[in-house]
């Protein structure tokens, strides 16, 4: 919550938000940095309308209303065995009365990259 309060008080200039996200990614373990950077590249390609920022101290990507659509929760932040790729309610992932909004990640290979790309594209459709 302290991270989120700091984020709310921080500059809302997109270049400053991107720098904040870069700083948070730099704090991650090497394997988590690799995943966060790969997710960033996927989001930039599949949803260029989203911009980087932090979300409760984690890497996130927001829409033009400043609402986070997708975020990366590093496992090291909560001492869990996997990291999580998550989507907020602004993501258009609805599929009937029940759908997934987060995925566990231990690494991102070709198959995961394709899945993430499809999810991000659908989320902003």
N, C-alpha and C positions, 0 to 999 in steps of 0.2 A: 504494500500500500504506500510505503514511503516513496518508492520508485515512481508510482503513478502520480502521487502528489507533485513530485519534482517535475515530471513530464508536463503536467497541466500548467505549471508556472513557467516552464521554459519557453524560449522563443518558438514561434510557430512558423518561422521561415523554413521552407522545405530544405534548403541547403544545410541549415542547422540541424534539422531533424535527421537528415541523412548522416551527418557527422556523428550525431548521438548514437545512431544505429551502428555505424562503423566502430565506434568506441566500445559498444557492448559486445559486438562480434569479436573484437580483439581480445576481450577478457575470457572468451570461451576456451575450452580445451582444443587442441589441434583437430581432433576428429569432429567436434561440434562446429568449429570454425569452418571446416570444409563443407559440412552440410548446410550451414547458414549461408555461406557464399554461393553454393549451388542453388539453393532455394531463391536467393536474391536474383541470380541470373535467370532462372525460370520465370519468376514473377515479372521481371523487366521485359522479357520477351513475350510472354503470353498475356500480360495485363499492364501495358505501359502506362495506363491511366492511374494505376496505383503508385503511391510514392512511399519510400522507406521512412520509418520512424521507430520509436521504441514503444512497447506495449507492456506495462508493468515491468520494465527493465529488460524486456526480451525483444528480439528483432520482430518487427511487424510491418505490414504494408497496408496503407489506408487509401480510402477513396476520396473524392473531391469534397465530401462532407466531413472529412477528418475522422471518419469511422474506420477502425481497423477491420479489414476483411479477412486477412490471413496472418498468422503469426507462427514463429518457431519457438518452442519451449525447450531449452536445453536440459537434458537429463541431469547434468551436473548441478543445476540451480536448485533442484529438489532432491538430489541424491537418489535418482531413479535409474534403472538399468537401461532405459531408452529415452530418447528425446521425442518430442511430439510436434507434428505439423497440425495446426488447428485453424479452424475457420469460425468466424463470428457470425451473428445472425444476419449481417448484411450480405453474406455469401449466398448466391443462388444455387444451393446444392439440394434443395427440396426434392424429395422423391417419394411422393405419397405421404403417409402419416408418420413415417420413420425413416431417418437417414443418418449416416455417419457424419460427424463434424470434426473428428480428430483421428490422426493416424500415428502409430508408434513408428519410430525410425531409429535404426542403429547404424545405418549407412545408406548412401544414395548411389545405386548403380543405374544402369541403363533402364531397367524395367521400372524402378521407382521414379526415375526422372520423367519417364513417359506418363506415369500415373499422376504425378504431381502436376505436370504441365496440363493434362486434361482437367484435373480438378480446379486449378487456378483459372483456366479458360472458362469453365462452366460457372465458377463462382462469380465472375464479373459479367456473365452473359445477360 
